[in-house]
Amino acid sequence: MTVRRWGASESRSPRVAVAERVVGRLSWVWLIVGLAANQLAQSATHETSQAILLTTLSIFFPMLLLRLALAVRLYPGRRTGLLLLLGAVFAWSLGSMTVNAESAATRAHFPAPGEWLFLVSYVGMAGYLMLDLDRRQLRPTRGWLDIAVICGATSCLASLLLVTPIRLASGQEGAPLLLALMYPLADLALVLAVLVQALLHARGDRRKSVMLGLAFTLLAAADSGFTLQASARTYDFANASNALWGGAFALLVAAACRPPQAVMRSVPKAAGTTVLLSAGAVAAAVLMIRPDETLAYYTLPPALLTMVAVAWRMGLALKDANRATEAFALSQTDDLTKLPNRRAVRVRLEAGLAARKPLALMMLDLDGFKEINDALGHHVGDTVLRLVAVRMRETVEPHDLVARLGGDEFAIILGTDDEIELMEVAHQVLRDLGQPIAVDGIEVCPSGSIGITIAQVDDADGGDMLRRADVAMYQAKSSSMGAALYDAELDEFSRSRLQLAEDLRKGIADDQIEVWYQPQLDVATMQISGLEALVRWRHPVEGVLSPVSFLPVARRAGLMGTLSETVARQAVREHVNLVGSGLDLRVAINCAPTELLGQAFLPHLYAAVEASGAPVDGLVLEVTEDSFLADPQRTREVLQDLRSHGVQVSIDDYGTGFSSLTYLRNLPVQELKIDRSLVAHVATDTRSRKIVASTIQLAHALDMRIVAEGVENAADLEALVEMGIDTVQGYHLARPMPAREVESWVRGWSSAALSGERHADGRRMAG
């Protein structure tokens, strides 16, 4: 999962994009020049003015059409909507040219034969608005009905408030008046459609919505002026009307050519009950007023349409409410995303298996989601999950089931067994998922891995399909393929991995996790000065397991946080016991970068220390250099917080990463721990010896304690002592041991040291 700041944009065809912008600017310039020339020609003959207007239109509209054609080339995913608008502009330009050509010759009377082209243009503009949306309508029928309800109710009011004054002012009756009134009412409906789409979050580009609304408002102003002068029954337009029409179409095309809004900022929604009831009340009031026969032509149709749309929409809302109630009662809805949950997935799978129809299951796991949660907080993570759910629901077909299984895992159930089609759908989901979403001022580009499985004849229930999909998903994640079909060859390995993860989850809950300790020797006093806490798992069947066998499983299963907290809690408790028995020893606890930089581990550690009363100055937190590389600023804040609580910090595995003196100078670090890979050859390898010696000198110069781990023979120990090492640990001294053996071992060592049985030269040191 990648994160980027707002404002990044891409263009797949830079030359086409530049050409589109140039044509757009030229169209505005030509419109202004043509209108200015027409205004200057008002004092000349009518024929001269019309000739200038025709010349302006014959160049202005082709420019708009060229700009739209370039936009179709730029944005192939919006082709249908843009082509509809292109057709609408073409029809309007042809009608305008026809009417103005006739008017120049004979002062054509309204309505002229070319008037039908304007009506066709409105159909195209309405189609464009319905198709060219930033967010796909999850339920198109409800979306259309919401628009019909709001537009119909407003039309009812407009028919009462506008039609009567216009009819009285124009003096028209019958078909000419009906046709003249149709245009401003249609403009108003288009303005309302844009407004409704913006309110329902179907449009995410606010600037584009404003441009579209303003364009249709200009059209309404021009058409209203024409309607008021319709009593003249000619097309003798004022230059102001021409400017409004031209500006409206230039603005409409400019809005349509804006890049699509890829950043998701909100979740689409439907009209609420208040809106529906208000619209129904307006329509009912219009029907109760019973307008006269002439007004009835304009008021009754929108009122009846609104009542039908409200009734239909309320019926769908009631059906949705019943379904939601039933789903909630059956606990089949995820509270966060409102998607079906794991139980709903199992029900759907079992129903599909029983019907013996083609059936497939996809399981998607987000990559890097834990880092988003840890770095930005759980409220941001929850928002990301909700927006990811919307994007997945938009990508697949309405009849496919999208569900959240838990955490950052989602499932998709499809009614097909075509492997090629399934892979195409999976990659389309990943492509759409990778589009940026905006959360708290940051653009997050989610990514994920998808495992795919197809229903088999011998599948007993949905659990078999879920297991196979999880195996395939792990294969896709480990191979970085993005999506993978289930491969039976990998099933045994994956089955054991899944079982081990489940056993580990149960083992943590059943207190099977133990903390063992490896002693650390202060070579100056020959006394045990500290212990390193190491995790072990006492498996009920396999016995005691080392970290190598289960830590990778814990990381993949998302159990590292819980495991680290369990180890820290035990280590703090056993540290208190050791101090109570008279052994004042440091206890070192390992901490991975993800836990160190997260927001859960350290509060649990502090709480455990406070609850147990452990001496905090005896705790050492061992961190690796990966922590500094992952997020230096965050690491600095965390380490300073540790020191403010009195916890010491040790750099573990020093010398294996890209060691930097900068953090040693600037960060509150009390200890360096030389990695065993350097210590193992210190007695025989000259280069290793020089590296270790210089590291010891560096640590002492910075007032740091230096620890060598992995000391496994007397020769290496002797060499380290000669170089001035502070502390050593390793199998030559002692192997890790359970907590119950630590006290007796330490006291035995101390007694032997006091009696002179062990010497600093290491020749008689036995494990």
C-alpha positions in Angstrom: 0.0 0.0 0.0 1.6 3.3 -1.1 0.8 6.8 0.3 1.2 10.0 -1.6 0.2 13.6 -1.0 -2.7 15.3 -2.8 -2.1 16.9 -6.2 -0.3 14.1 -8.1 -1.7 13.7 -11.6 -0.9 11.6 -14.6 -1.7 11.9 -18.3 -1.4 8.9 -20.6 -1.4 11.2 -23.8 0.4 14.5 -23.1 0.2 15.7 -26.7 -3.5 15.1 -26.9 -4.0 16.8 -23.5 -2.1 19.9 -24.7 -4.1 20.0 -27.9 -7.4 19.7 -26.0 -6.5 22.7 -23.8 -5.3 24.8 -26.7 -8.5 24.2 -28.7 -10.5 25.1 -25.5 -8.8 28.4 -25.1 -9.1 29.2 -28.8 -12.9 28.5 -28.7 -13.3 31.0 -25.9 -11.2 33.6 -27.7 -13.2 33.1 -31.0 -16.5 33.4 -29.2 -15.5 36.7 -27.6 -14.2 38.1 -30.8 -17.3 37.0 -32.8 -19.7 38.4 -30.2 -17.8 41.7 -30.1 -17.9 42.0 -33.9 -21.6 41.2 -33.9 -22.2 43.9 -31.4 -20.3 46.4 -33.5 -22.4 45.4 -36.5 -25.7 46.1 -34.8 -25.8 49.5 -36.4 -25.4 48.0 -39.8 -28.0 46.0 -41.7 -29.6 42.9 -40.3 -28.1 40.8 -43.0 -24.5 41.9 -42.0 -25.1 41.1 -38.4 -26.5 37.6 -39.3 -23.6 37.0 -41.6 -21.1 37.7 -38.8 -23.1 35.5 -36.4 -23.1 32.6 -38.9 -19.4 33.0 -39.4 -18.8 32.9 -35.6 -21.0 29.8 -35.2 -19.4 28.0 -38.1 -16.0 28.1 -36.4 -17.0 28.1 -32.7 -19.0 24.9 -32.7 -16.5 22.8 -34.7 -13.9 23.9 -32.1 -16.1 22.5 -29.3 -16.7 19.3 -31.3 -12.9 18.9 -31.8 -12.3 19.5 -28.1 -14.8 16.8 -27.2 -13.3 14.4 -29.8 -9.8 14.9 -28.2 -11.4 14.2 -24.7 -12.8 11.0 -26.0 -9.3 10.0 -27.1 -7.9 11.1 -23.7 -10.4 9.3 -21.6 -11.6 6.1 -23.3 -13.3 4.9 -20.1 -15.8 7.9 -20.4 -16.3 7.4 -24.2 -20.1 6.8 -24.1 -21.0 9.9 -22.1 -18.6 12.2 -24.0 -19.9 10.9 -27.3 -23.5 11.6 -26.2 -22.5 15.2 -25.3 -20.6 15.5 -28.6 -23.9 14.5 -30.4 -25.8 17.0 -28.3 -23.5 19.8 -29.2 -23.5 18.8 -32.9 -27.3 18.8 -32.9 -27.5 22.2 -31.2 -24.9 23.7 -33.6 -26.8 22.3 -36.6 -30.1 23.6 -35.3 -28.6 27.0 -34.6 -27.0 27.2 -38.0 -30.3 26.2 -39.7 -32.4 28.7 -37.7 -30.0 31.6 -38.1 -29.5 30.9 -41.8 -33.3 31.0 -42.4 -33.6 34.1 -40.2 -30.9 35.9 -42.2 -32.9 35.3 -45.4 -36.6 35.5 -44.4 -36.8 36.1 -40.6 -37.9 32.6 -39.9 -41.0 32.2 -37.6 -41.0 30.2 -34.4 -41.2 27.2 -34.3 -38.9 26.6 -37.4 -38.3 23.2 -38.9 -34.9 23.0 -37.3 -36.4 23.3 -33.8 -36.4 19.5 -33.3 -32.6 19.5 -33.3 -32.6 21.5 -30.1 -34.9 18.9 -28.5 -32.5 16.2 -29.6 -29.7 18.1 -28.0 -31.4 18.1 -24.6 -31.8 14.4 -24.8 -28.0 14.0 -25.4 -27.1 16.4 -22.6 -29.4 14.5 -20.1 -27.8 11.2 -21.2 -24.3 12.7 -20.6 -25.2 13.8 -17.1 -26.5 10.3 -16.2 -23.5 8.4 -17.6 -20.4 10.7 -16.9 -20.2 10.3 -13.1 -17.2 10.0 -10.8 -18.8 7.3 -8.8 -20.7 4.4 -10.3 -24.2 4.1 -9.1 -24.4 1.0 -6.8 -28.1 0.8 -7.4 -28.9 2.6 -10.7 -32.7 2.4 -10.3 -32.6 4.2 -6.9 -30.3 6.8 -8.3 -32.6 7.6 -11.2 -35.6 7.7 -8.9 -33.8 10.1 -6.5 -33.1 12.4 -9.4 -36.7 12.1 -10.7 -38.2 12.9 -7.3 -36.1 16.0 -6.6 -36.4 17.3 -10.2 -40.1 16.6 -10.4 -40.9 18.3 -7.1 -38.9 21.4 -8.2 -40.6 21.4 -11.5 -43.9 21.4 -9.8 -43.0 24.6 -7.9 -41.4 26.1 -11.1 -44.5 25.4 -13.1 -46.6 27.4 -10.7 -44.2 30.2 -10.0 -42.8 30.7 -13.5 -45.3 29.5 -16.1 -48.0 31.9 -15.2 -45.8 35.1 -15.3 -44.2 33.9 -18.6 -47.5 33.1 -20.2 -48.9 36.5 -19.3 -45.8 38.3 -20.5 -45.5 36.4 -23.8 -49.1 36.4 -24.7 -48.6 32.9 -26.3 -51.0 30.0 -26.1 -51.0 26.4 -27.2 -48.1 24.5 -28.8 -45.8 27.4 -29.3 -46.0 28.4 -25.7 -45.6 24.8 -24.6 -42.4 24.4 -26.8 -41.0 27.8 -25.6 -41.5 26.9 -21.9 -40.1 23.4 -22.4 -36.5 24.8 -22.8 -36.1 26.8 -19.5 -37.9 24.0 -17.6 -35.5 21.5 -19.2 -32.5 23.7 -18.2 -33.8 23.9 -14.7 -34.1 20.1 -14.6 -30.5 19.7 -15.7 -29.3 22.1 -13.1 -31.2 20.2 -10.5 -29.8 16.9 -11.8 -26.2 18.2 -11.3 -27.1 19.4 -7.8 -28.7 16.1 -6.8 -25.7 14.1 -8.1 -23.3 16.3 -6.1 -25.4 16.0 -2.9 -25.6 12.2 -3.4 -21.8 12.2 -3.8 -22.0 10.7 -7.3 -19.8 13.6 -8.4 -16.6 14.1 -6.5 -15.2 17.0 -8.5 -16.8 20.1 -7.0 -15.3 22.4 -9.6 -16.8 20.4 -12.4 -20.2 20.3 -10.7 -20.1 24.1 -10.3 -19.1 24.5 -14.0 -22.0 22.2 -15.2 -24.5 23.9 -12.9 -23.4 27.3 -14.2 -23.6 26.2 -17.8 -27.2 25.0 -17.5 -28.1 28.2 -15.5 -26.8 30.3 -18.4 -28.8 28.2 -20.8 -31.9 28.7 -18.6 -31.3 32.5 -18.6 -31.0 32.6 -22.4 -34.0 30.3 -23.0 -36.1 32.3 -20.5 -35.3 35.5 -22.4 -36.3 33.8 -25.7 -39.5 32.6 -24.1 -40.5 36.1 -22.9 -40.1 37.5 -26.4 -41.8 34.6 -28.1 -44.9 36.7 -28.8 -42.9 38.2 -31.8 -43.0 34.6 -33.3 -39.5 35.2 -34.8 -35.9 34.3 -34.1 -34.7 37.9 -33.7 -32.2 37.1 -30.8 -30.4 39.8 -28.9 -26.6 39.6 -28.8 -26.8 39.1 -25.0 -28.8 35.9 -25.6 -26.2 34.7 -28.1 -23.5 35.4 -25.5 -25.3 33.4 -22.9 -25.9 30.4 -25.2 -22.3 30.4 -26.5 -20.8 30.8 -23.0 -23.1 28.0 -21.7 -21.9 25.5 -24.3 -18.2 26.6 -24.0 -18.5 26.1 -20.2 -20.3 22.8 -20.6 -17.6 21.4 -22.9 -14.9 22.7 -20.6 -16.4 20.9 -17.6 -16.8 17.7 -19.6 -13.1 17.8 -20.7 -11.8 18.0 -17.1 -9.8 14.9 -16.1 -11.8 12.2 -14.3 -11.9 12.3 -10.5 -9.8 9.3 -9.4 -9.4 10.3 -5.7 -12.3 9.0 -3.6 -13.3 11.4 -0.9 -16.7 10.2 0.2 -19.1 7.3 0.1 -22.1 7.6 -2.3 -25.5 7.8 -0.6 -29.2 7.8 -1.4 -31.8 10.5 -0.8 -33.2 10.4 2.7 -36.8 9.9 3.9 -37.1 13.7 4.6 -36.4 14.5 0.9 -38.8 11.9 -0.4 -41.7 13.1 1.9 -41.1 16.8 1.1 -41.2 16.1 -2.6 -44.4 14.1 -2.2 -46.0 16.9 -0.2 -45.1 19.4 -2.9 -46.6 17.2 -5.7 -49.7 16.6 -3.6 -50.2 20.3 -3.0 -50.0 21.0 -6.7 -52.6 18.4 -7.5 -54.9 19.8 -4.8 -54.7 23.3 -6.1 -56.3 22.2 -9.4 -54.9 24.8 -11.8 -56.9 26.0 -14.7 -56.9 24.1 -18.0 -54.0 26.0 -19.6 -51.8 25.6 -16.5 -52.7 22.0 -16.2 -50.5 21.2 -19.2 -47.5 22.3 -17.3 -48.3 21.4 -13.6 -50.0 18.1 -13.7 -47.4 16.0 -15.6 -44.5 16.8 -13.3 -46.8 16.4 -10.2 -48.0 13.0 -11.3 -44.4 11.9 -12.3 -43.2 13.0 -8.8 -45.9 11.1 -7.0 -45.2 7.9 -9.0 -41.4 8.3 -8.4 -41.9 9.0 -4.7 -44.2 5.9 -4.3 -41.7 3.7 -6.2 -38.7 5.0 -4.3 -40.5 4.6 -0.9 -41.3 1.1 -1.9 -37.7 0.3 -2.6 -36.7 2.0 0.6 -39.1 -0.1 2.5 -37.7 -3.2 0.8 -34.2 -2.2 1.6 -35.2 -1.6 5.3 -36.7 -5.0 5.5 -33.7 -6.6 4.0 -31.4 -4.7 6.3 -33.4 -5.7 9.3 -33.3 -9.3 8.3 -29.6 -9.2 7.6 -28.9 -7.6 11.0 -31.1 -10.2 12.8 -29.0 -12.9 11.2 -25.7 -11.1 11.9 -24.7 -11.2 8.3 -23.7 -7.6 8.0 -20.3 -6.1 8.8 -20.8 -3.2 11.1 -17.9 -1.1 9.7 -18.3 -1.4 5.9 -22.0 -2.5 5.8 -20.9 -5.3 3.5 -22.0 -9.0 4.2 -19.7 -10.7 6.7 -18.1 -14.1 7.0 -21.3 -15.8 8.0 -23.1 -14.4 4.9 -20.3 -15.7 2.7 -20.6 -19.2 4.2 -24.4 -19.1 3.7 -24.0 -18.0 0.0 -21.3 -20.6 -0.7 -23.4 -23.4 0.8 -26.4 -22.3 -1.2 -24.4 -22.2 -4.4 -22.8 -25.6 -3.7 -26.2 -27.1 -3.0 -27.6 -25.7 -6.3 -24.7 -27.3 -8.2 -24.2 -24.1 -10.3 -20.9 -22.5 -11.4 -19.3 -20.9 -8.3 -16.0 -19.2 -7.5 -14.6 -17.5 -4.5 -11.9 -14.7 -4.4 -10.2 -13.8 -1.2 -8.4 -10.4 -1.0 -5.9 -9.3 1.6 -4.7 -5.7 1.7 -0.9 -5.2 1.6 0.7 -3.0 4.2 -2.6 -2.2 6.0 -1.1 -2.7 9.5 1.4 0.0 8.7 -1.4 2.4 7.8 -3.2 1.5 11.1 -0.1 1.9 13.2 1.2 5.1 11.5 -2.0 7.0 11.0 -4.4 5.5 13.6 -7.3 3.1 13.6 -9.8 5.8 12.6 -7.9 6.3 9.4 -7.7 2.5 8.9 -11.4 2.2 9.3 -12.0 4.9 6.7 -9.7 3.2 4.3 -11.6 -0.1 4.8 -14.9 1.6 4.1 -13.7 3.3 0.9 -12.0 0.1 -0.3 -15.4 -1.7 0.3 -17.1 0.9 -1.9 -14.5 0.6 -4.6 -14.7 -3.2 -4.7 -18.5 -3.1 -4.8 -18.3 -0.6 -7.8 -15.9 -2.8 -9.7 -17.8 -6.1 -9.8 -21.3 -6.8 -11.2 -24.3 -6.1 -9.0 -25.2 -9.8 -8.7 -21.8 -10.7 -7.3 -21.3 -10.8 -3.5 -18.6 -8.6 -2.0 -18.0 -9.2 1.7 -15.6 -8.4 4.5 -14.3 -11.5 6.3 -12.6 -9.5 9.1 -9.6 -7.3 9.5 -8.3 -6.3 6.1 -9.6 -9.5 4.3 -12.4 -9.3 1.8 -14.2 -11.9 -0.3 -16.0 -11.9 -3.7 -18.4 -14.6 -4.8 -19.0 -15.0 -8.5 -21.3 -17.2 -10.5 -18.7 -18.5 -13.0 -16.1 -21.2 -13.2 -14.2 -19.7 -16.2 -10.6 -19.3 -15.0 -9.7 -16.7 -17.6 -12.7 -14.6 -16.7 -11.9 -14.9 -13.0 -8.3 -13.8 -13.5 -9.5 -10.8 -15.5 -11.9 -9.8 -12.8 -9.2 -10.2 -10.1 -6.8 -8.0 -12.0 -9.5 -5.4 -12.6 -10.3 -5.3 -8.9 -6.6 -4.8 -8.2 -6.4 -2.0 -10.8 -9.4 -0.2 -9.4 -8.2 -0.8 -5.9 -4.9 0.9 -6.7 -6.6 4.2 -7.5 -5.9 6.8 -4.8 -8.3 7.5 -1.9 -8.1 10.6 0.2 -8.0 10.2 4.0 -7.2 13.1 6.4 -5.3 15.1 3.7 -3.3 12.1 2.5 -3.7 10.0 -0.6 -3.5 6.3 0.0 -3.2 3.9 -2.9 -4.3 0.5 -1.6 -2.9 -2.7 -3.0 -3.6 -6.3 -2.3 -3.3 -10.0 -3.1 -6.1 -12.2 -4.4 -6.5 -15.9 -4.1 -9.1 -17.6 -6.4 -10.7 -21.0 -6.1 -13.6 -22.7 -8.0 -16.2 -24.9 -6.4 -15.4 -28.7 -6.6 -17.9 -31.6 -6.8 -16.7 -33.0 -3.5 -16.8 -29.7 -1.5 -18.7 -30.5 1.7 -19.4 -26.9 2.6 -18.1 -23.3 2.2 -15.2 -23.9 4.6 -13.3 -26.0 2.0 -13.5 -23.1 -0.5 -12.5 -20.5 2.1 -9.4 -22.6 3.0 -8.4 -23.1 -0.7 -8.9 -19.4 -1.4 -6.7 -18.5 1.6 -4.0 -20.9 0.3 -4.1 -19.3 -3.2 -4.1 -15.8 -1.6 -0.9 -16.6 0.4 0.6 -17.9 -2.9 -0.2 -14.7 -4.7 1.3 -12.6 -1.8 4.5 -14.6 -1.4 5.1 -14.7 -5.2 4.0 -11.0 -5.7 1.8 -12.1 -8.6 -1.2 -10.0 -7.4 -3.7 -12.8 -8.1 -3.3 -16.6 -8.2 -5.6 -19.6 -8.8 -5.6 -22.3 -6.2 -2.7 -24.8 -6.8 -3.2 -28.3 -5.3 0.5 -28.8 -5.3 1.0 -26.2 -2.6 -1.9 -27.4 -0.4 -0.1 -29.6 2.0 2.4 -26.8 3.0 -0.4 -24.3 3.2 -2.6 -26.6 5.2 0.1 -27.1 7.8 0.8 -23.4 7.9 -2.8 -22.6 8.5 -3.0 -25.2 11.2 0.1 -23.9 12.9 -1.2 -20.4 12.9 -4.5 -21.5 14.4 -2.6 -23.6 17.0 -0.5 -20.5 17.8 -3.5 -18.4 18.2 -5.0 -20.9 20.6 -1.6 -21.4 22.3 -1.3 -17.7 23.1 -4.8 -17.7 24.6 -4.1 -20.9 26.6 -0.8 -19.6 28.1 1.4 -22.0 26.2 3.9 -19.2 25.5 7.0 -19.2 27.8 9.8 -16.8 28.2 13.3 -18.3 28.5 16.4 -16.3 29.5 20.0 -16.3 28.4 22.4 -14.9 31.0 24.7 -11.9 30.2 28.1 -11.8 32.0 29.8 -8.6 33.1 33.5 -9.5 32.3 34.9 -6.8 34.7 33.2 -8.4 37.8 32.7 -11.9 36.4 29.1 -11.6 37.7 25.8 -12.1 35.9 24.5 -8.6 35.1 21.5 -9.2 32.9 19.2 -11.6 31.0 17.9 -11.6 27.5 14.2 -12.6 27.3 13.6 -15.2 24.5 10.3 -16.6 23.5 9.5 -20.3 23.4 6.2 -22.1 22.6 5.4 -25.2 24.6 3.3 -27.0 22.0 1.0 -29.7 23.5 2.1 -32.2 20.8 5.5 -31.0 19.4 7.0 -30.0 22.7 9.1 -26.8 23.2 9.4 -24.9 19.8 12.1 -22.3 19.1 11.1 -18.9 17.6 12.5 -19.9 14.2 9.7 -22.4 13.8 6.7 -20.1 14.6 7.7 -16.4 14.3 7.3 -16.3 10.5 3.8 -17.8 11.0 3.0 -15.3 13.6 4.0 -12.4 11.3 1.9 -13.7 8.4 -1.1 -14.4 10.7 -1.0 -10.9 12.3 -0.2 -12.3 15.7 3.1 -10.6 16.3 1.5 -7.8 18.3 -0.3 -10.1 20.7 2.8 -12.3 21.0 5.1 -9.4 21.8 2.7 -8.1 24.4 2.5 -11.6 26.0 6.3 -11.9 26.2 6.7 -8.4 27.6 4.1 -9.0 30.3 5.7 -12.3 31.4 9.2 -10.8 31.3 8.1 -7.8 33.5 6.4 -10.1 36.0 9.4 -12.5 36.3 11.8 -9.5 36.6 9.8 -8.5 39.7 10.2 -12.0 41.1 14.0 -12.0 40.5 14.4 -8.6 42.2 12.3 -9.9 45.1 14.6 -12.8 45.5 17.6 -10.5 45.7 18.9 -10.7 42.1 19.2 -7.2 40.7 19.6 -8.0 37.0 18.7 -6.2 33.8 16.1 -7.9 31.6 16.3 -7.2 27.8 13.2 -7.6 25.7 13.3 -7.7 21.9 11.0 -5.4 19.9 10.4 -5.6 16.2 10.2 -2.3 14.2 6.5 -2.7 13.5 5.7 -3.1 17.2 8.1 -0.3 18.2 6.6 2.2 15.7 3.0 1.0 16.4 0.6 2.5 18.9 -0.2 -0.6 20.9 3.0 -2.3 22.2 4.6 0.5 24.3 1.4 1.4 26.2 1.0 -2.3 27.1 4.6 -2.4 28.3 4.2 0.7 30.4 0.9 -0.6 31.8 2.6 -3.9 32.8 5.4 -2.1 34.5 3.0 0.1 36.5 0.8 -2.8 37.4 3.7 -5.0 38.7 5.8 -2.4 40.3 8.9 -3.5 38.4 12.0 -1.3 38.6 11.9 0.4 35.2 15.6 1.2 35.2 16.3 -2.6 35.0 14.4 -3.0 31.7 16.2 -2.8 28.3 14.4 -2.7 25.0 16.4 -4.2 22.2 15.6 -2.7 18.8 17.2 -3.3 15.4 18.5 -0.8 12.9 15.5 -1.5 10.7 13.5 0.7 13.0 15.6 3.8 12.1 15.4 3.1 8.4 11.6 2.6 8.5 10.7 5.9 10.0 13.6 7.9 11.6 11.4 10.8 13.0 8.9 8.4 14.5 11.7 6.3 16.0 13.3 9.3 17.5 10.0 10.2 19.3 9.5 6.7 20.5 13.0 6.3 21.9 12.7 9.6 23.7 9.4 8.5 25.2 11.1 5.3 26.4 13.9 7.3 28.1 11.3 9.6 29.7 9.7 6.4 31.2 13.2 5.2 32.4 13.5 2.2 30.0 17.0 1.7 28.5 17.5 1.2 24.7 19.9 -1.3 23.1 20.7 -1.5 19.4 20.5 -5.2 18.5 22.5 -6.9 15.7 24.7 -3.8 15.4 26.9 -4.1 12.4 24.6 -6.1 10.1 22.6 -3.2 8.7 23.5 0.2 7.3 25.0 1.4 10.6 24.9 5.2 10.9 26.8 7.3 13.5 24.1 9.9 13.2 21.5 8.1 15.3 24.2 7.1 17.8 24.9 10.8 18.2 21.4 12.1 18.3 19.3 9.3 19.9 19.0 8.2 23.5 20.8 4.8 23.2 22.5 3.2 26.2 23.8 -0.1 24.7 25.2 -1.5 21.5 25.0 -5.3 20.9 27.5 -6.7 18.4 25.9 -9.3 16.1 27.0 -12.9 16.4 28.2 -13.0 12.8 31.1 -10.7 13.7 31.8 -12.2 17.1 32.0 -15.8 15.7 35.3 -15.1 13.9 36.9 -12.5 16.2 39.7 -14.9 17.3 40.7 -16.0 13.9 39.7 -13.3 11.4 41.7 -10.1 11.4 39.1 -8.0 9.7 36.3 -9.1 12.1 38.7 -8.4 15.0 39.4 -4.8 13.8 35.7 -4.1 13.2 34.8 -5.4 16.7 37.7 -3.5 18.4 36.7 -0.2 16.7 33.1 -0.7 17.6 34.0 -1.2 21.3 36.1 2.0 21.2 33.2 3.9 19.6 30.7 2.7 22.2 33.0 3.6 25.1 33.7 7.0 23.6 29.9 7.6 23.5 29.5 6.3 27.1 27.6 3.2 25.9 27.6 -0.3 27.2 28.9 -2.8 24.6 27.5 -6.4 24.5 28.8 -9.3 22.4 26.3 -12.0 21.7 26.9 -15.5 20.2 30.1 -16.2 22.2 30.5 -20.0 21.7 34.1 -20.8 22.6 36.9 -19.7 25.0 39.1 -18.3 22.2 36.5 -15.8 21.1 35.8 -14.9 24.7 39.5 -14.3 25.5 39.9 -12.1 22.4 36.8 -10.0 23.4 38.0 -9.6 27.0 41.4 -8.3 25.7 39.6 -5.8 23.5 37.7 -4.4 26.5 34.2 -5.8 25.9 31.8 -5.0 28.7 29.3 -7.8 28.6 29.1 -11.2 26.8 26.4 -13.8 26.2 26.3 -17.1 24.3 26.3 -20.9 24.5 29.9 -20.9 26.0 28.4 -19.1 29.0 25.0 -20.6 29.2 22.1 -21.7 26.9 18.6 -20.1 27.3 16.8 -21.6 30.2 13.2 -21.5 31.7 12.4 -18.8 34.2 12.2 -21.4 37.0 15.9 -22.3 36.5 17.4 -18.8 36.4 17.7 -18.1 40.1 19.5 -21.3 41.0 21.8 -21.0 38.0 22.8 -17.4 38.7 23.4 -18.2 42.4 25.5 -21.2 41.4 27.6 -19.1 39.1 28.1 -16.4 41.7 29.2 -19.0 44.3 31.6 -20.6 41.8 33.0 -17.1 40.8 33.6 -16.3 44.5 35.4 -19.6 45.1 37.7 -18.9 42.2 36.5 -21.8 40.0 35.9 -19.5 37.1 38.5 -17.1 35.7 38.3 -14.1 33.4 40.6 -15.7 30.8 37.7 -18.0 30.0 39.8 -21.2 29.9 37.7 -22.9 32.6 34.3 -21.4 31.6 31.9 -24.2 31.0 28.3 -23.9 29.9 
